[in-house]
Structure formats: C-alpha cells, structure tokens
Amino acid sequence: MANYTHTQLENLLSEAISAVRSEALAAILNSGLFVAVFLVLGVFLYKNRNSIRSWLHDAWEKRPEKKLWVYFFTSIPIILLLLFNSVAILLGIEKL
C-alpha cells in the first residue's frame, strides 16, 4: 500500500509540474532555491558566529603591513591587470 501511495504522489507531482508553464516553474524554482540557500547560509552563520568572530579577529591581527599593500598595487603586473580589466568593462557597456 505504501508503494501505491508513493506512486500516486509521484504522478500527482509530475502532472502538477507539467501543467505549469515552464517560465513560471523556472521562476518558482529559482526563487525557492534562492530562499533556501540564504536560509541555510543564515543558519550556518548564526550557529558558527562565535568561531567566525574569533577567526575574523585573528585574521585582523595578522593582516599584512601597509607597505606590502602599496608594493602589491603599484607593481607592473597588477597595474596592467587592473588596466585591462577596466578596458574590458568599458568595452562591455552597451546602450539600453
């Protein structure tokens, strides 16, 4: 009897899905997935908030010195990378 009910439920679900237009179903599934991911992420962050806070504090204490950041962002490869990325962004802008 349990298999029969399970089969009926599967048939009902497949009929309901096929009855809904594909665009509406995609929107519903995308919205549901979006909400589910943020709920899971929120629960994870809430349950681990103390260890995350401790990790962030330790990372802040171990941050690189200011001169290392200046050296990194004024190096030729990084300047070229930022320049090429900026050009790519500007070329990708289209009029609406």
Summary of the structure (lengths in Angstrom):
residues: 96
radius of gyration: 25.4
end to end distance: 58.9
largest distance: 72.7
contacts: 167
relative contact order: 0.04
helix: 85%
strand: 0%
